[in-house]
Amino acid sequence: MAPRPATRRAVASVVLAAVAAGGLTGCDAFLGISDSYHDTVEWLEDQSILISVVRITEYEHDFETQGEVRGELDPAATPAEIEAFAIEAVQFLDTQSRSVIDVYLGHGEINFAVEDVESTRQAIPIWQQVEELPGVRGALVSGDSVTTRGLRADIRTVVEGLQSLDVGYRAQALTDDAAFETDVIPGAYAGRIDERVVGTVLAERDCTPATGVLPIALDLVEGGAGGILDLCRYWQLNYLSPIGEAAIALRARLDEAGITDLPVSMSMVRLVEYDTRERTATVTPGSADGLGILLAIDASTEFGEDASFTLDENRDLTLSAYDDPTSLLADLVLGSPASVAVGIVTLSGEDFSVTAPADQLQAFQDEAQSLDAAAPVFHYFNYAPATLGMSLPDDPIDSTPEAVVRAAAGALFDSGAWRDRQVTIDWSGDELEIDSGDAAALEGGAANSEQLTWFRDEWVGLNS
């Protein structure tokens, strides 16, 4: 290789000289000479065993360039030469700031990580075996752990091959060739993918799956499930479509196989950058009958884009749709035969939120509806068996805000909804608590705002 015009060490000498002469600041010098990323890339590019060096990711952080680099090994290099060079690379990295760069070596998309000596020596023979596995389109070996990428159609073949190596593994399955571009995070290499749509079967090295777990996992991934399927710990499954029927079918199959202690959850996801809408159900553990409520939710055509739900292992249901009246949500739940198998229900609509056991939901919904009609001045409230949280409008449009606040206190008092409940009144983050026993403002809830002072004074007057 032809000599470079100036080595980085030479540049460093010039920088130090400039600092001494007052031409550069200490920070400039730091930026010029503490650059492990570029030093490592330069060193790799000088090695004859590598036919190319690829900067996979490169970005600036904390005054340093950081990223990932992959070196393409000469296909003619022998195993002994590869190991000797890999150990030399470890020794070079030991002289650098390891936290700023990850180095991978290999052939094409199948590589091993250069880490400490022991892990690197452990990885090389495994990497050589992974290169021979059918169905593997890409891989990274780190110590005795392997991450692979391939097609869903090949997931059985890939997992079978990985199991023969006595390693911990993550087998990522993508739908088709196009998914290698759309479902892999841009610029990322070391196993980072879009778990909403990529299915990953994984097992630690000491994992021995329960009977029946692996065949079901492979069927799910082959059939299109995204998410994580840890064969010995948990499954978090993701689908782009409604999950009711899939959850019920999976629960039936798990029960038939006698798989009762593997936590399994299922979510419906959207392919948007920031999705705050959660639609998740616990498949196991929990009552199988309770999953039927998902069919009613799936069948509804009333919800807007913000609708969300969670169904947990106790079969407690939280259902939110802030573009719809809470009464619509109550009708949906109560209209399902599966509501008898649901526990505590929390519904949050555009007007208010209500929480109650499923068998008392109608009564609580009616009470909350009456409170909403009696005290419309409140911005929003959460009505539950033992608590009531109410929010005053941050900026009352009435020309006399004090009158608005005092009217709110009167409306709440007249409703009687405060009886046998701990009540919290909120105004712009400040809170006032009301004791349900004697309907008097608690001293500990003294207002930090003028609005809550008005409310407290009115409440005490009504109660005297």
N, C-alpha and C positions, 0 to 999 in steps of 0.2 A: 504494500500500500504506500502511495506517495506521502511524503511528510506533510503535515498540516502547516499552514502559514504561521500559526501561533497556538501553542498548547494552552489549556486552561491554567496550568501552573504559571506559565509565562504571563498570562493576563493578570493573574493574581498578584504577581510581583509588580506589575505596572500599577495596579490599583493601590497597593500598599504605598508605593512611591508617591502616588498622587495624593494620598491621604496625608503623608508626611509633609508634603508641600502645601497642604491646605486646599487642594483643588477639589477634594471629595469629602463628603461627610462620613462619619463612622457607619451610618445606615447604608450609604451607597456602597461602602466597602463590604459590609455584610452581604448585601445583595450580590456583589460581584464574586465573592469567594466561597460563600456557603451555598453551593448549588449542587447537592448530591444527585438530583435527578439528571441534570445535563452531564455531570461528570460520569455517571453510570452509563448513560446512553453513548457517550463518546468512547468509553472503555469497551463497551460491547461491540461497537462498530469497528474497533481495531482488532477483533479476534477472528482469526482465519477459519475457525470451525463454524462460524455463523455466516450464512450466505445473505442474510438480510436482518435488519432490526426495525421493528415496527413500533411506533409510539401509539399505543392503543388509546390512552387518555392522557391529557396534559392540561393542568390548570394551576392557577396561582392561589396560594393560601398561606397566611401568616408569613409573608415575605419570602416564601419559597415556592419553587415549581414542584408540583407533585403529580403523580400519575402511575400508569402501568406501561410496561415495555415487554414486548415479546421478541425473542431471538429465534430465527429459523435455523435449525441445525442442519449442517451438511449431511445429506442422506448417505454419503459414503463413510461418515464417521462411525467408528466401532463403539460398542457399548462401553469398553474401557476408556476410550477417548472422551466419550460423552460424560462419564462419571468424573473423570479427572478435571474436565473443564468446569463442570457444575460445581465441584468443590472449590475450584479456583474462584469462581464467581461468588460463592458464599464468602470466601475470605476477602474478596474485594469489597463486597457490600458491608462487611464488618467494619470497614474503614469509613463508611458513609453514614448518613442519617437514614436508617432503614425505614423510619416512619413515613417517608415522603415518596417511596417508590416500591412497586411490586414488580418482580422480574419473573417471566415465564420463558421456558425453553421447550422446543419440541418440533414436531413436523406438522405443518398446516394448522388445523384447528384442534389438534390433540397435543396437549402440553403438560408440563409439570412445573410446580412453583419452586423457585430457588429460595429456600428458607435457611434454617440452621443445617449443620452438617448431617446430623442424624436423620432429620425429616427428609432432606434432599436425597440422601442415599436410600432411604426407604421408598421414596416416590419413584425413583428411576425404573426399577424392574416392574413395578405395577404399571407405570406409564407404557412400557414396552408391551405389556400384555393387553392393555386397553386398546392400543393401536390395532390389535388383531381381532377385537370383538366386532361381530356383525351388528349393524344398525346404529353404531355410534357415529354421529356426524361432527361432534365436537366434544372435548373433554378437558378438564383440568384436574391433575392429581396433586394433592397436598398431603405429604406424609402417607398415611394409610387410608386417606379419605379421597373419594373420587366423585366429581360432578360431571355428568354427561348430558349432552343434548342430542335428541333424535326425534323421529316422527312418532306420533301416537300409534300408528300402525305397527311400529317396531318395538313398542315398550316391553312386551313379553320377552322378546329375544334379548333386549339390552339388559333387563333385570336378571334374567337367567345367567347371562354372562358375568355380570357383576357379582352375583352370589357365589360364583365359582372362584372368585379371587380372594375371598376372605378379607373384605374391606368394608368400611363404612361407605355408603354411597347416597347420592342424590341423582335420580334419573329424571331429567326434565323432558317432557313430551310435548312437542308442538304439532299443530294441526296439519300444516303443509309447508312446502318450500317457502312460500311467501311469508309465513309466520316467522321465519328466521330473521326477517327484516323488521316486521311490525311488532313482534312480541318480545324482542330482546331490547333492553334499554340501550339507547344509542351510546356507542363508545365503550360500553361496559364489556368486560370479558369474563371475570371470575364468577360465573354462575348467576349473575343478576338478570332476572327476567321479569316479565309482567305476570305476577302470580294470579291475577284475575282470570287469565285465559290459558296459562301454561300449567299443565298438570305435572306435579313432582312427586314421585314415589321415593321415599327415603328410609334409610335404616342405619342406625349406628352399628359399629362393628360387632358389638355383643348382643344385638337384637335378634331374638328368635320369635317371629310373629306367632300369635295364636292360630290354631287351625282354622282355616277358612278366610283369614284376613287378607292374605296376598291375592288370591283369585278375585275377590271382590274389588280390591284396590285396582288391580289391572283392568278389570272390566270397566270400572268407572272412568279411568284415565283414557282408555281406548275409546270409550263412548263420548268423550268430550268434556269431562269435568276439568276445571282448573283448580288451583290451590295446592295445599300441602297434604299429602297422605303419608304420615309417619307411621310405619307399620307397627311400632311398639308403644307409641305415646298418644297421638291424637290425629284426627283428620279435620281440616278446614277446607270445605269444598266450595267452589265458586261456579255459578252458572249465569249466563246472560239472559235466561228466560225465567218465568215464574217457577218456584221450587216446590210447590205443594205436592204434586204427584210424585216427583223424584224423591222427596223426603219420605213420603209414606212407603214407596216401593223399597227404598234402601233400608228403612227400619224393618220391614217385613223380612228382608233377606238376612239382615244381621241377626234378628231373632231366630230365624230358622237355623242359622249356623251356630247359635249359642254364644254369639259375641255380645256380651253385656257390659263389659268394663272398659271399652274403648270409647273415649269421648269423641263424638262426631257432630260437627255443626255444618250448616249449609247456608250459603248466601246467594242472593241475586245481586249481581253487580252491573254497573254501567261503565262503558268505556269513555269516561270523561276525566279531565285532569284532576278536578277537585270534586269528589262526590261525597257529600256529607249525609246522604240518605242511606241509612242502614236497613237492609232487609235480610235478617238472619234468624235461623231457627236451630235450636239444639235438637238433633235427631236422637242421640243417646247421650246420657241417660234421660229418663222421663217417661211419662205415659205415652204409649203409642197412639191412643185415641185422641189425645190432645193435638196431634199433628193435623187432624182434620180441619181445624180452624184455618189452616193455610189455604185450603181449597176455596173457602169463602173469600179470603183476601185476594187470591189470584183471580177469581171470577169477577171481582168488582171492576167496573169501568168508570167509576166516579172519581177516582183519585187523580190528583195532579202529579207533576214531576217531583214534588217535595215529599210525597208520601213515604213513610218508612215504618218498619215494625221489627220487634224482637220477640221471640218466643223462647223462654229459657227452660232449663231442666225441670223446674217446678211447674211448668206450664203456665207461668205468669206471662201475660201478653201486654206489650206496650205498642200502641198503634197511634201514629201521628200523621195528620194531613192538615196543615195549617191553611189550606185554601178551601177547606170544607167545614161545614158545621159539625160540632161534636155529635149531634143527634144522628147524623148519617153514619158515623163510626159505630155508635151504639146499636143502631139497627142492623148493621152488617154482622156484628158479633152475635147479637141475640138471635138473629135469624138463622144461625148455623146450628145444626144438631150437635156439632162438636163443642159448643160452648159449655156443655155440662161437664166436660173434661178439662176445662180451662180454670186456672187458679185466680190470681188477682189480675184485674184488667185495669190498665191506665190508658185513657183515650185523650188525645190532645188535638182539638180542632181549632178553627179560626176564632171561636168565641171564648172557650174556656177549656180547662183540663179536669177530668174526673177520674178518681181511682176508687175501685170497689171490688169485692169478691164477685165473680161472674154471676152467682145466683142472686146477688143484690144490685146488680148493675142498673137495672131499669129504675129502681127506686132512687138510687143516687143520681142517676141522670136526670130524673124528673126534679129532684131537689135542686140540683145545680142549675137547671134551666130556669126554675123559679127565682133563684138568687140572681141570675144574670138579668132577668126581667126587672127585678126589684131594685137592683143596684147597677144600672148601666154605666154610671160614672166611672166605675173601675175599669182600668185598661185591660186586665186579664186576671184570672184567678185559677188556683188549683184546689179542687174540692176533693177531700179524702175523708175516710172514717174518723181519724183522730186529729187531723190538721186541716187548716185552711190558709192558703197563702194568697194574698190579694195585692195587686199592683195599682197604685194611683197613677193617673196619666202624668208623664214628666212635664208636660206643658199644657195645662188646662186651657181650652179655648174660650172658656167663660171669661167675661170681663172682670169678674171678681173671683179670683182663684180661691180665696179663703172660703167663700160661700160654696164653691164646688167641693172642697175638701170636707167641710162640715156636713154637707148633704150626703157625702159618701159614708161618713160615720153614722149618720142617722139611718141611712138605708140598710147598712149592715146590721145595726142594732135591731131595727124593726123586723128584719128577716128571721132572726133567731138562729141563723146558721152558725153563729159563734158558740152556741151552747155545746158543752162537752167536747170542745175542740181547742187545740192550741192554735191561735191565730197570729199570723205575721203580716203586717202591713208594710209594703215596700214603696219607697218613693226615691227613684233615681239612685238606688244602691244603699240608701239609709233605711233602717228597719225599725219597726215598733212592734213589740210583742204584747199580746193581750191574754190575760189569764182567763181560761174558760170557766173557772169555778165561780168567780165573783164579777166577772166582766169589767174589771178595772185594769187600767194601764199599769203594767209592771214597771217598778222604779228602774229596774235594770234595762228596760227598753226605752229609756228617755230619748227623745228625738234629737237628732243632730241637725235637723232642718226645720225651717219655719212651717213647712207644710205638715210635717208629722206632729209638730207642736199643736197646730190647729186641730188635727185629728184627735190627738190625745185629750185635749181640753174638752172638745165636744163629747167625746166618749165618756169621760168622767162625769160630765154634767148629765148626760142621759141616764147614767147608772146611779146617780145620787137620789 
